[in-house]
């Protein structure tokens, strides 16, 4: 059973624009009524007249397959939103990783777009180009529930203004390696659930299993959603990109000194490990050019496991994705980083026809579990059924083990309050309460000292663009072990310096120092 409930994930191009929704089907009405029993009751209807309904164009991140029930989902949602807040939503499907680029093209072309997503990209490019609206004043009136529920808005600020709103959910970083249990048993490898494993210790496990399984068996898929570098060491790219310098949190969670990540001993050692893993056959030789997702690869019999978000239920939640029992090997303890707003953020473009209503519609999803569930799971009886309900949550079961056979399936947990999502069997009914407690209990000493800071990159935007090109040329190849680091890393560093990385880091450091002084 394939899903990701808590991806901010996670992992993620626009294909088409859907037209205005058709009338709600009988299944949609039934699904909406059932969801009202399972989640929070919808607000009382306001009896909006048809002429008062405003149209909202809202990006919809998708992995590509919308399913025949997509329109039913949209219809059921609109029945609620038209009644309660006078909004009709038309979703604009888009590949998650290309959402910001597509939004930029639409806004630059003058097209109406009321809500857009920045996924695993800083808000800075949209904000500094004045392509999205500041929400600092609007949120107090139209986003009250978002604030009251405790969404972490610090990631959405740029130059003192709020531009992006994340889903409410776990945002602290914590990593593990999920390994198929059958191979641990087959090779009689004992593991310790309380231990944090280094890459060198994982390598010893890989060596044993690879020797037994032979060619065409791999230990690690590599994509740009979860890069091994982000699992290898704690760091904070406070400018939204390593090109603007990083704080080496693995050394110290108090130091506000930025450095060039790629010149560090840690990065050189990491690059050597990746190269060795590739040479030993732990990483596929076509990893740098493969377009297959991690989920697809790990579900295959010739993959051992993958790096994944660490939480109390990682191995249970991801087991249904790969169809195998998994064992969790903890790699990194949870921590909070600024990362320049490098998250999944909802924003309102300047071409929004109704900015206030757009924010009200976004707020509605956070405040109303019924609406949130409809987007996340579709309709009860059509895509899922309720297994158990308690005071601690609701457990559901999808109506097919093959997600592609469901009329509607949403692989990304990007909507509203993630802590109020249902637990999908076999995860326990109280799964999200456990996850919420886990993230909220992240030790304060593991918070980056730059939380709340935003880098204004206007004066070095040309250099950052050049640096992004250089990083794109080298980064993935090194992550996949496709380049010999003895040659590639010095070349990489030289190219970064020629493109202006030292000037960018100096400007970021100047602003960071000023910000830190103002906090005292």
VEXDREN-2710 file (C-alpha; in Angstrom, 1 decimal):
% VEXDREN-2710
k/r/px/py/pz
1/UNK/0.0/0.0/0.0
2/UNK/1.6/3.2/-1.2
3/UNK/1.4/6.5/0.6
4/UNK/3.2/9.2/2.5
5/UNK/1.3/10.8/5.2
6/UNK/3.9/13.3/6.5
7/UNK/6.0/14.3/3.5
8/UNK/6.9/18.0/3.4
9/UNK/8.2/15.5/2.0
10/UNK/8.9/14.9/0.7
11/UNK/9.4/14.2/-2.5
12/UNK/7.5/15.7/-5.9
13/UNK/4.9/19.1/-13.5
14/UNK/1.9/20.9/-14.0
15/UNK/0.1/18.8/-16.7
16/UNK/-3.2/20.6/-17.2
17/UNK/-5.7/22.9/-15.7
18/UNK/-9.0/21.5/-14.7
19/UNK/-12.2/23.3/-15.6
20/UNK/-14.9/24.4/-13.2
21/UNK/-16.3/21.5/-11.1
22/UNK/-19.4/19.6/-12.2
23/UNK/-22.3/18.9/-9.9
24/UNK/-21.5/16.7/-6.9
25/UNK/-22.2/13.0/-7.4
26/UNK/-24.2/10.9/-4.9
27/UNK/-20.9/9.3/-3.8
28/UNK/-19.4/12.7/-3.1
29/UNK/-22.3/13.7/-0.9
30/UNK/-22.2/10.5/1.0
31/UNK/-18.4/10.8/1.4
32/UNK/-18.7/14.3/2.7
33/UNK/-21.3/13.3/5.3
34/UNK/-19.2/10.4/6.5
35/UNK/-16.1/12.6/6.9
36/UNK/-18.1/15.0/9.0
37/UNK/-18.7/12.1/11.4
38/UNK/-15.0/11.1/11.4
39/UNK/-13.3/14.5/11.7
40/UNK/-14.2/18.0/13.0
41/UNK/-17.7/19.2/12.1
42/UNK/-17.8/21.7/9.3
43/UNK/-18.8/25.3/10.2
44/UNK/-22.4/26.2/10.0
45/UNK/-23.4/27.1/6.4
46/UNK/-23.7/30.7/5.6
47/UNK/-26.1/30.2/2.7
48/UNK/-24.0/31.9/0.1
49/UNK/-25.8/32.9/-3.0
50/UNK/-24.4/31.7/-6.3
51/UNK/-23.4/35.3/-7.4
52/UNK/-21.3/35.6/-4.2
53/UNK/-19.1/32.6/-5.0
54/UNK/-15.6/33.5/-6.0
55/UNK/-13.3/31.3/-8.1
56/UNK/-9.9/30.3/-6.7
57/UNK/-7.2/28.7/-8.8
58/UNK/-5.1/26.5/-6.5
59/UNK/-2.0/24.5/-7.4
60/UNK/-2.4/20.8/-6.7
61/UNK/1.0/18.9/-6.3
62/UNK/0.7/15.5/-7.9
63/UNK/3.0/12.6/-8.8
64/UNK/1.2/12.4/-12.2
65/UNK/-1.7/10.1/-11.8
66/UNK/-4.8/12.0/-10.7
67/UNK/-7.3/9.1/-11.0
68/UNK/-10.9/9.0/-12.1
69/UNK/-12.1/10.2/-8.6
70/UNK/-10.2/13.5/-8.7
71/UNK/-13.2/15.4/-9.9
72/UNK/-15.4/13.7/-7.2
73/UNK/-12.9/15.0/-4.6
74/UNK/-13.0/18.5/-6.0
75/UNK/-16.7/18.5/-6.2
76/UNK/-17.1/17.3/-2.6
77/UNK/-14.7/20.0/-1.4
78/UNK/-16.5/22.7/-3.3
79/UNK/-19.8/21.7/-1.9
80/UNK/-18.4/22.5/1.6
81/UNK/-16.4/25.6/0.7
82/UNK/-19.1/27.2/-1.4
83/UNK/-21.6/26.8/1.5
84/UNK/-19.3/27.9/4.3
85/UNK/-17.0/30.6/2.8
86/UNK/-18.3/31.4/-0.7
87/UNK/-15.3/29.9/-2.5
88/UNK/-15.2/27.5/-5.5
89/UNK/-11.8/25.9/-6.0
90/UNK/-10.3/24.8/-9.3
91/UNK/-7.2/22.8/-8.8
92/UNK/-4.2/23.2/-11.1
93/UNK/-2.2/19.9/-11.1
94/UNK/1.6/20.3/-11.0
95/UNK/4.6/18.1/-10.3
96/UNK/5.7/19.0/-6.8
97/UNK/9.3/19.8/-7.6
98/UNK/8.3/22.1/-10.5
99/UNK/5.5/24.0/-8.7
100/UNK/7.5/27.2/-8.1
101/UNK/8.8/27.3/-11.6
102/UNK/5.4/26.8/-13.0
103/UNK/3.9/29.5/-10.7
104/UNK/6.6/31.9/-11.9
105/UNK/5.7/31.3/-15.6
106/UNK/1.9/31.7/-14.9
107/UNK/2.4/34.8/-12.9
108/UNK/4.8/36.3/-15.4
109/UNK/2.3/35.6/-18.1
110/UNK/-0.5/37.4/-16.2
111/UNK/-2.6/34.3/-15.5
112/UNK/-4.8/34.1/-12.5
113/UNK/-3.3/31.9/-9.8
114/UNK/-4.5/32.3/-6.3
115/UNK/-2.5/29.8/-4.3
116/UNK/0.9/28.3/-5.3
117/UNK/3.4/25.9/-3.7
118/UNK/7.1/26.3/-3.1
119/UNK/8.4/22.8/-2.5
120/UNK/11.9/22.2/-1.2
121/UNK/12.8/25.6/-2.5
122/UNK/13.2/28.9/-0.6
123/UNK/10.5/31.5/-0.9
124/UNK/13.1/34.1/-1.7
125/UNK/13.0/33.9/-5.5
126/UNK/9.2/34.5/-5.5
127/UNK/9.3/37.2/-2.8
128/UNK/12.3/39.1/-4.1
129/UNK/10.8/39.2/-7.6
130/UNK/7.6/40.5/-6.2
131/UNK/5.7/37.6/-7.7
132/UNK/3.8/36.8/-4.4
133/UNK/2.0/39.0/-1.9
134/UNK/3.1/39.7/1.7
135/UNK/0.7/38.0/4.1
136/UNK/1.8/39.7/7.3
137/UNK/-1.3/41.9/7.6
138/UNK/-3.8/39.5/5.9
139/UNK/-3.1/36.5/8.2
140/UNK/-4.5/38.1/11.3
141/UNK/-7.9/38.5/9.7
142/UNK/-8.1/35.7/7.2
143/UNK/-5.7/33.1/8.6
144/UNK/-6.5/33.1/12.3
145/UNK/-6.8/29.4/12.6
146/UNK/-3.5/28.8/10.9
147/UNK/-1.8/30.9/13.6
148/UNK/-3.9/29.6/16.5
149/UNK/-3.1/26.0/15.6
150/UNK/0.6/26.7/15.9
151/UNK/1.8/26.4/12.3
152/UNK/5.6/27.3/12.2
153/UNK/5.5/30.5/10.1
154/UNK/9.2/31.3/10.6
155/UNK/10.1/29.4/7.4
156/UNK/7.8/31.7/5.4
157/UNK/9.5/35.1/6.1
158/UNK/11.6/37.1/3.7
159/UNK/13.0/40.5/4.5
160/UNK/10.7/40.9/7.5
161/UNK/7.5/40.0/5.7
162/UNK/5.5/36.7/5.7
163/UNK/5.2/35.2/2.2
164/UNK/4.7/31.5/2.8
165/UNK/2.6/29.2/5.0
166/UNK/3.6/25.6/5.7
167/UNK/1.4/22.7/6.5
168/UNK/1.0/22.2/10.3
169/UNK/3.2/19.2/11.1
170/UNK/6.6/17.9/12.0
171/UNK/9.4/20.0/10.6
172/UNK/12.3/19.0/12.7
173/UNK/14.9/16.9/10.9
174/UNK/15.4/13.3/11.9
175/UNK/16.8/10.6/9.8
176/UNK/17.0/6.8/9.7
177/UNK/17.9/4.0/7.3
178/UNK/15.0/1.6/6.6
179/UNK/16.2/-1.8/5.8
180/UNK/14.1/-4.8/4.6
181/UNK/14.0/-7.1/7.7
182/UNK/14.2/-10.3/5.6
183/UNK/17.8/-9.5/4.7
184/UNK/18.8/-8.9/8.4
185/UNK/17.3/-12.3/9.1
186/UNK/18.8/-14.0/6.1
187/UNK/22.3/-12.9/7.0
188/UNK/21.8/-13.1/10.8
189/UNK/22.7/-9.4/11.3
190/UNK/21.7/-8.1/14.7
191/UNK/20.7/-4.4/15.1
192/UNK/20.2/-2.1/18.0
193/UNK/17.0/0.0/18.0
194/UNK/18.5/2.6/20.4
195/UNK/21.8/3.1/18.5
196/UNK/22.6/5.9/16.0
197/UNK/24.5/4.3/13.1
198/UNK/27.3/6.1/11.2
199/UNK/27.6/5.7/7.5
200/UNK/30.7/3.6/8.1
201/UNK/28.6/1.2/10.2
202/UNK/25.9/1.0/7.6
203/UNK/28.6/0.2/5.1
204/UNK/29.6/-2.9/7.0
205/UNK/26.0/-4.1/6.8
206/UNK/25.8/-3.3/3.1
207/UNK/29.1/-5.2/2.5
208/UNK/27.7/-8.4/4.0
209/UNK/24.4/-8.3/2.2
210/UNK/25.8/-7.2/-1.2
211/UNK/28.3/-10.0/-1.2
212/UNK/25.5/-12.5/-0.7
213/UNK/23.0/-11.0/-3.2
214/UNK/25.5/-10.3/-6.0
215/UNK/25.2/-8.0/-9.0
216/UNK/22.1/-5.9/-9.8
217/UNK/21.3/-5.6/-6.1
218/UNK/21.6/-2.1/-4.6
219/UNK/21.5/-0.8/-1.0
220/UNK/20.5/2.8/-1.7
221/UNK/18.5/4.7/-4.2
222/UNK/19.6/8.4/-4.6
223/UNK/17.3/11.2/-5.7
224/UNK/17.1/14.9/-4.8
225/UNK/14.2/14.6/-2.4
226/UNK/16.3/13.0/0.4
227/UNK/20.0/13.4/-0.4
228/UNK/22.5/11.3/1.5
229/UNK/24.3/14.5/2.4
230/UNK/21.4/15.8/4.4
231/UNK/21.4/12.5/6.3
232/UNK/25.1/12.5/6.8
233/UNK/25.5/15.6/8.8
234/UNK/23.5/18.4/10.5
235/UNK/23.9/21.7/8.8
236/UNK/21.7/24.8/8.2
237/UNK/21.7/26.4/4.8
238/UNK/20.3/29.7/6.2
239/UNK/20.2/31.4/2.8
240/UNK/18.1/28.7/1.3
241/UNK/21.0/27.2/-0.6
242/UNK/24.5/26.0/0.4
243/UNK/25.8/28.5/-2.2
244/UNK/25.1/31.2/0.4
245/UNK/27.0/29.4/3.2
246/UNK/26.0/27.0/5.9
247/UNK/26.2/26.7/9.7
248/UNK/27.9/23.5/10.6
249/UNK/25.5/22.3/13.3
250/UNK/27.2/19.0/13.5
251/UNK/30.0/20.9/15.2
252/UNK/28.1/23.4/17.2
253/UNK/24.5/24.5/17.6
254/UNK/25.5/28.0/18.9
255/UNK/28.0/29.2/16.3
256/UNK/26.7/31.8/13.7
257/UNK/29.8/31.6/11.5
258/UNK/28.9/30.7/7.9
259/UNK/31.3/28.5/5.8
260/UNK/31.5/27.0/2.3
261/UNK/30.1/23.5/2.9
262/UNK/32.0/22.1/-0.1
263/UNK/35.4/23.1/1.3
264/UNK/34.8/21.3/4.6
265/UNK/36.5/18.1/5.7
266/UNK/33.0/16.7/6.3
267/UNK/31.9/17.2/2.7
268/UNK/35.2/15.7/1.3
269/UNK/34.7/12.6/3.6
270/UNK/31.1/12.3/2.5
271/UNK/32.0/12.5/-1.2
272/UNK/34.6/9.7/-0.7
273/UNK/32.0/7.5/1.0
274/UNK/29.5/8.0/-1.8
275/UNK/32.2/7.2/-4.4
276/UNK/33.2/4.1/-2.5
277/UNK/29.6/2.9/-2.2
278/UNK/29.1/3.4/-6.0
279/UNK/32.4/1.6/-6.8
280/UNK/31.3/-1.3/-4.5
281/UNK/27.9/-1.6/-6.2
282/UNK/25.8/-0.3/-3.3
283/UNK/24.5/2.5/-5.6
284/UNK/23.1/1.8/-9.1
285/UNK/25.5/3.0/-11.9
286/UNK/22.6/4.9/-13.5
287/UNK/21.5/6.6/-10.3
288/UNK/22.5/10.1/-11.5
289/UNK/20.3/9.9/-14.6
290/UNK/17.5/7.7/-13.4
291/UNK/14.0/9.2/-13.3
292/UNK/12.5/6.5/-11.1
293/UNK/11.3/7.6/-7.7
294/UNK/12.7/6.2/-4.4
295/UNK/9.4/4.6/-3.6
296/UNK/9.3/2.7/-6.9
297/UNK/12.9/1.6/-6.6
298/UNK/12.7/0.4/-3.0
299/UNK/9.6/-1.6/-3.7
300/UNK/11.7/-3.7/-6.1
301/UNK/13.3/-6.9/-4.9
302/UNK/16.8/-5.8/-5.9
303/UNK/16.9/-2.9/-3.4
304/UNK/17.8/-3.3/0.3
305/UNK/16.3/0.0/1.7
306/UNK/16.5/3.7/1.8
307/UNK/17.2/6.8/4.0
308/UNK/13.9/8.1/5.3
309/UNK/12.4/10.6/7.8
310/UNK/12.9/9.4/11.3
311/UNK/10.0/9.2/13.7
312/UNK/8.5/6.6/16.1
313/UNK/6.6/5.0/13.2
314/UNK/8.8/5.3/10.2
315/UNK/9.3/1.6/9.6
316/UNK/5.5/0.9/10.0
317/UNK/4.3/3.8/7.8
318/UNK/6.8/3.1/4.9
319/UNK/6.4/-0.7/5.0
320/UNK/3.1/-0.4/3.1
321/UNK/4.9/1.6/0.4
322/UNK/7.4/-1.1/-0.3
323/UNK/5.2/-4.1/0.6
324/UNK/7.9/-5.5/3.0
325/UNK/8.5/-5.5/6.7
326/UNK/11.2/-2.9/7.5
327/UNK/13.6/-2.4/10.4
328/UNK/14.6/1.1/11.4
329/UNK/18.3/2.0/11.9
330/UNK/18.5/5.4/13.4
331/UNK/21.1/7.7/11.8
332/UNK/20.5/11.2/13.0
333/UNK/18.7/12.7/16.0
334/UNK/15.9/15.3/15.3
335/UNK/16.8/18.9/15.0
336/UNK/15.4/22.2/13.7
337/UNK/17.2/24.2/10.9
338/UNK/16.3/27.4/9.2
339/UNK/17.3/26.3/5.7
340/UNK/16.2/29.7/4.3
341/UNK/12.6/28.6/4.3
342/UNK/13.6/25.5/2.3
343/UNK/10.2/23.8/3.0
344/UNK/6.8/23.3/1.5
345/UNK/5.1/26.7/1.6
346/UNK/1.7/28.0/0.3
347/UNK/1.8/31.5/-1.1
348/UNK/-0.6/33.9/-2.8
349/UNK/0.7/35.2/-6.2
350/UNK/0.3/38.8/-7.3
351/UNK/-2.1/37.6/-10.1
352/UNK/-4.6/36.3/-7.5
353/UNK/-8.0/37.6/-8.3
354/UNK/-9.1/37.3/-4.6
355/UNK/-6.2/37.4/-2.2
356/UNK/-8.3/37.6/0.9
357/UNK/-10.5/34.7/-0.2
358/UNK/-7.5/32.7/-1.2
359/UNK/-6.1/33.0/2.3
360/UNK/-9.5/32.3/3.8
361/UNK/-9.7/29.1/1.7
362/UNK/-6.3/28.0/2.8
363/UNK/-7.2/28.7/6.4
364/UNK/-10.4/26.6/5.9
365/UNK/-8.3/23.5/5.2
366/UNK/-6.3/23.9/8.4
367/UNK/-9.4/24.5/10.5
368/UNK/-11.7/21.9/9.0
369/UNK/-10.7/18.3/9.2
370/UNK/-13.4/17.2/6.9
371/UNK/-12.1/19.4/4.0
372/UNK/-8.5/18.4/4.8
373/UNK/-9.4/14.7/4.7
374/UNK/-11.3/15.0/1.4
375/UNK/-8.1/16.4/-0.3
376/UNK/-5.8/13.9/1.4
377/UNK/-7.8/10.7/1.1
378/UNK/-10.7/11.3/-1.3
379/UNK/-14.2/9.9/-0.4
380/UNK/-15.1/7.2/2.1
381/UNK/-16.4/4.1/0.4
382/UNK/-14.7/5.2/-2.9
383/UNK/-11.0/5.2/-2.0
384/UNK/-10.9/4.2/1.7
385/UNK/-12.9/2.8/4.6
386/UNK/-12.8/3.6/8.3
387/UNK/-11.4/0.8/10.4
388/UNK/-11.3/2.3/13.9
389/UNK/-12.2/5.6/15.6
390/UNK/-11.1/6.5/19.2
391/UNK/-10.5/9.7/21.1
392/UNK/-6.9/9.6/19.9
393/UNK/-7.6/9.4/16.2
394/UNK/-9.0/7.5/13.3
395/UNK/-7.5/4.6/11.4
396/UNK/-8.5/4.0/7.8
397/UNK/-7.8/1.3/5.1
398/UNK/-7.4/2.0/1.4
399/UNK/-9.7/-0.1/-0.8
400/UNK/-6.9/-1.4/-2.9
401/UNK/-3.3/-2.5/-2.2
402/UNK/-2.3/-0.9/-5.5
403/UNK/-2.6/2.8/-5.2
404/UNK/-2.8/3.2/-8.9
405/UNK/-6.1/1.3/-8.9
406/UNK/-7.8/3.7/-6.5
407/UNK/-10.1/6.3/-8.0
408/UNK/-8.2/8.9/-6.0
409/UNK/-4.9/8.9/-4.2
410/UNK/-2.8/11.8/-2.9
411/UNK/0.8/10.8/-2.1
412/UNK/1.8/14.1/-0.5
413/UNK/0.8/15.3/3.0
414/UNK/0.8/19.0/2.2
415/UNK/-2.6/20.1/3.3
416/UNK/-3.7/21.8/6.5
417/UNK/-3.1/20.1/9.8
418/UNK/-1.1/16.9/9.3
419/UNK/-1.5/16.0/13.0
420/UNK/-5.2/15.4/12.4
421/UNK/-4.6/13.1/9.4
422/UNK/-6.0/9.6/9.7
423/UNK/-3.6/6.7/10.5
424/UNK/-3.5/4.4/7.5
425/UNK/-3.5/0.7/8.4
426/UNK/-1.3/-0.9/9.7
427/UNK/-0.1/2.2/11.6
428/UNK/-1.9/2.5/15.0
429/UNK/-4.9/4.7/15.5
430/UNK/-2.9/7.1/17.6
431/UNK/-0.1/7.5/15.1
432/UNK/-0.4/11.2/14.5
433/UNK/-0.5/11.9/18.2
434/UNK/2.8/10.1/18.6
435/UNK/4.3/12.0/15.7
436/UNK/3.1/15.3/17.1
437/UNK/4.6/14.6/20.5
438/UNK/7.8/13.5/18.9
439/UNK/8.3/16.7/17.0
440/UNK/7.1/19.1/19.6
441/UNK/9.5/17.5/22.1
442/UNK/12.6/18.3/20.0
443/UNK/15.3/19.5/22.5
444/UNK/15.8/23.3/22.4
445/UNK/19.6/22.7/22.3
446/UNK/19.1/21.1/18.8
447/UNK/17.5/24.2/17.3
448/UNK/19.7/26.2/14.8
449/UNK/20.7/29.6/16.2
450/UNK/19.4/31.2/13.0
451/UNK/15.7/30.3/13.4
452/UNK/13.7/33.3/12.2
453/UNK/16.5/34.8/10.0
454/UNK/15.9/35.4/6.3
455/UNK/18.6/36.3/3.8
456/UNK/17.8/39.1/1.4
457/UNK/19.7/38.1/-1.7
458/UNK/18.9/41.0/-4.1
459/UNK/22.5/42.3/-4.2
460/UNK/24.0/38.9/-5.0
461/UNK/21.1/37.4/-7.1
462/UNK/23.3/37.2/-10.2
463/UNK/26.0/35.3/-8.3
464/UNK/23.5/32.9/-6.8
465/UNK/22.1/32.1/-10.2
466/UNK/25.6/31.3/-11.4
467/UNK/26.3/29.2/-8.3
468/UNK/23.1/27.3/-8.8
469/UNK/24.2/26.2/-12.2
470/UNK/27.6/25.0/-10.9
471/UNK/25.9/23.1/-8.0
472/UNK/23.5/21.5/-10.4
473/UNK/26.5/20.3/-12.5
474/UNK/28.3/18.6/-9.7
475/UNK/26.0/18.0/-6.7
476/UNK/23.9/15.1/-7.9
477/UNK/26.8/13.4/-9.6
478/UNK/28.8/13.4/-6.3
479/UNK/25.7/12.4/-4.3
480/UNK/25.4/9.3/-6.5
481/UNK/29.1/8.5/-6.3
482/UNK/29.5/9.0/-10.1
483/UNK/32.6/11.3/-9.8
484/UNK/36.0/10.6/-8.2
485/UNK/36.1/13.2/-5.4
486/UNK/39.9/13.5/-5.6
487/UNK/39.4/15.3/-8.9
488/UNK/35.8/16.4/-8.8
489/UNK/35.7/18.1/-5.4
490/UNK/38.6/20.5/-6.1
491/UNK/37.1/21.3/-9.5
492/UNK/33.7/21.9/-7.8
493/UNK/35.2/24.3/-5.3
494/UNK/37.2/26.1/-8.0
495/UNK/34.1/26.6/-10.1
496/UNK/32.1/27.9/-7.1
497/UNK/34.8/30.4/-6.2
498/UNK/34.9/31.6/-9.9
499/UNK/31.1/32.0/-9.7
500/UNK/31.3/34.2/-6.6
501/UNK/30.5/32.0/-3.6
502/UNK/32.9/33.9/-1.3
503/UNK/31.1/37.2/-2.1
504/UNK/27.7/35.6/-1.5
505/UNK/28.7/34.1/1.8
506/UNK/30.2/37.4/3.0
507/UNK/27.0/39.2/2.3
508/UNK/24.9/36.6/4.0
509/UNK/27.3/36.7/7.0
510/UNK/26.9/40.5/7.2
511/UNK/23.1/40.3/7.3
512/UNK/23.2/37.4/9.7
513/UNK/25.4/39.3/12.1
514/UNK/23.1/42.3/12.0
515/UNK/20.1/40.1/12.6
516/UNK/21.8/38.4/15.6
517/UNK/22.7/41.8/17.1
518/UNK/19.1/43.0/16.8
519/UNK/17.9/39.9/18.7
520/UNK/19.9/40.8/21.8
END
